Amino acid sequence: MPDDNFYMKQALAEAKEAYRQGEIPIGAVVVCRDRIIARSHNLTELLRDVTAHAEMQAITSAAEHLGGKYLNDCTLYVTVEPCVMCAGALGWSQISRIVYGAPDEKRGYSRFGPGALHPRTEVTSGIMAEECAELIQRFFGERRG
């Protein structure tokens, strides 16, 4: 049976696709009953929409797949810690579990909105953190350098 590393690799593949498209390289997948039901990456540049984060796209796609707004039997795998906006949406979705790779000290929910998630949501951090962080650091290094 696939494990957290397997699914994080799928999210990382989405982040790499975002990178190729010139988007901030964050990727996400939603898993329900050991099946990926949604895949996404940041689309803020393409859609010219500051809310088009990977997590927001994944929530919408997963809800559409399930035919309802609650993701309480699902796990979100995302390459970087969700921001407060995404954490709030994940809280409203009642997602069961969130697994993220790299922390986001500048904008992550754990610093700015630790109460945004649903009380029953389980969080696992640090899965493939180095690979996730390296991709985002390379992206911003190229933009600044």
C-alpha positions in Angstrom: 0.0 0.0 0.0 1.4 3.5 -0.8 2.7 5.5 2.0 3.2 9.2 2.8 6.4 9.4 0.7 4.7 7.9 -2.3 1.9 10.5 -2.2 4.3 13.4 -1.5 6.2 12.4 -4.6 3.0 12.8 -6.5 2.5 16.3 -5.0 6.2 17.1 -5.9 5.5 16.1 -9.5 2.7 18.7 -9.5 5.1 21.3 -8.0 7.6 20.5 -10.8 4.9 21.1 -13.3 4.1 24.5 -11.7 7.8 25.3 -11.9 7.9 24.5 -15.6 4.9 26.8 -16.1 6.5 29.7 -14.2 4.2 29.3 -11.2 5.5 29.2 -7.6 6.2 25.5 -7.4 3.8 24.1 -4.9 1.9 20.9 -5.7 -0.9 19.0 -4.0 -2.8 15.8 -4.2 -5.9 14.6 -2.3 -6.1 11.0 -1.4 -9.3 9.2 -0.4 -9.4 5.6 0.5 -5.9 5.0 -0.9 -6.8 6.6 -4.3 -5.7 10.0 -5.6 -8.9 11.9 -6.4 -7.4 15.3 -7.1 -4.1 16.7 -8.4 -3.2 20.3 -8.6 -0.5 23.0 -8.5 -0.4 26.7 -8.1 -2.2 28.6 -10.9 -2.0 32.1 -9.6 -0.2 33.5 -12.7 -2.2 31.6 -15.3 -5.5 32.5 -13.7 -4.4 36.0 -12.5 -6.0 35.0 -9.2 -4.2 35.3 -5.8 -6.5 32.6 -4.4 -5.5 29.9 -7.0 -3.1 28.1 -4.6 -2.5 24.4 -5.1 -4.5 23.6 -2.0 -7.5 25.6 -3.1 -7.5 23.9 -6.5 -7.2 20.5 -4.9 -10.1 21.2 -2.5 -12.4 22.2 -5.3 -11.4 19.2 -7.5 -11.7 16.7 -4.7 -15.1 18.0 -3.6 -16.3 17.8 -7.3 -15.1 14.2 -7.5 -16.8 13.3 -4.2 -20.0 15.2 -5.0 -20.0 17.1 -1.7 -18.1 19.8 0.1 -16.7 17.8 3.0 -13.4 16.0 2.7 -13.5 14.2 6.0 -12.3 10.9 4.7 -9.4 12.5 2.8 -5.7 13.4 3.2 -4.1 16.4 1.5 -0.5 16.1 0.5 1.1 19.4 -0.2 4.8 20.3 -0.8 4.8 23.4 1.4 2.9 24.3 4.6 -0.4 25.8 3.7 -1.0 29.6 4.2 -3.7 30.9 6.5 -6.2 31.2 3.5 -5.7 27.6 2.5 -5.8 26.4 6.1 -9.1 28.2 6.6 -10.5 26.5 3.5 -9.2 23.1 4.6 -10.8 23.7 8.0 -14.1 24.4 6.4 -13.7 21.2 4.3 -13.2 19.2 7.5 -10.3 17.3 5.9 -9.1 14.4 8.0 -5.4 14.8 7.5 -2.9 17.2 6.0 0.6 16.1 5.2 3.1 18.8 4.1 6.8 18.8 3.2 8.6 22.1 3.8 7.6 24.6 6.5 6.8 28.2 5.5 8.1 30.4 8.2 7.1 33.6 6.4 3.4 32.8 5.6 2.6 29.4 7.0 -0.7 28.8 8.9 1.1 27.4 12.0 2.6 30.8 12.7 -0.3 33.1 11.6 -3.4 31.0 12.1 -2.8 27.9 14.1 -6.5 27.6 14.9 -7.7 27.7 11.3 -7.9 23.9 10.8 -10.8 21.8 11.9 -10.1 20.5 15.5 -10.1 16.9 14.3 -7.7 17.4 11.4 -4.4 15.5 11.9 -1.2 17.2 10.6 2.0 15.5 9.6 4.9 17.7 8.6 8.4 17.2 7.2 7.7 14.5 4.6 10.4 14.9 1.9 11.0 18.4 3.4 14.4 18.8 1.8 13.2 18.0 -1.8 10.2 20.3 -1.4 12.3 23.2 0.1 15.0 22.8 -2.6 12.5 23.3 -5.4 11.0 26.4 -4.0 14.4 27.8 -3.1 15.7 27.2 -6.6 12.6 28.9 -8.0 13.0 32.1 -5.9 16.8 32.0 -6.3 16.4 32.2 -10.1 13.9 35.0 -9.8 16.1 37.1 -7.5 19.5 36.2 -8.9 
